[in-house]
Amino acid sequence: MKAKTGLLTAILLATAVQGAQADIYRKIEDGQVIFSDHPFDGAEKIDLPPLNTVPAEVAPAQGSALDAAPAAAADYQVKILSPVDQQTYGYDQAIALQSKVEPALHHGDHRVWVLDGRPLPPGEHQIRALERGQHGVQLQIFDQHQKLLTQSSATFFIRQNSLLVHPH
């Protein structure tokens, strides 16, 4: 019963808080607590503490200084050339990491290759000895402040030859 009373109190208080703070009236009848925003027979007015309010933040207007990022930062076109999306490679095959980024990266901008969710070390240009199955590679372009500017991804597969199919 107390849970119902607490829930009813919360609902009534939330309703009262929606607009300006209104008067709340309470009456206890046969062990039941009754709340209302209108006075009624036998009800007493409850004095509530002042509402806590926080002023809303104003969003910056379109075209403000916050929007003034370098125009070229969003203009990179990134394409992964290798590994080829949806291509199957052999288990023992070295896969070159190749991409095309246009226009050329600006000073401070850099690329990061990510294989199966893990960044590869800088300068890593080949993938070798992956487990058989599906793999994902991403090329991410970051600015000098480590903000992700754009990315491209490809899914590829590694097959492992069976000695039963290709005996030596």
Buried (B, 14 or more C-beta within 10 A) or exposed (E): EEEEBEEBBEEBBEEBBEEEEEEBBBBEEEEEBBBEEEEEEEBEEBEEEEEEEEEEEEEEEEEEEEEEEEEEBEEBEBEBEBBEEEEEBEEEBEBEBEBEBEEEBBEEBBBBBBBEEEEBEEEEEEBEEBEEEEBBBBBBBBBEEEEEBBBBEBEBBBEEEEEEEEEE
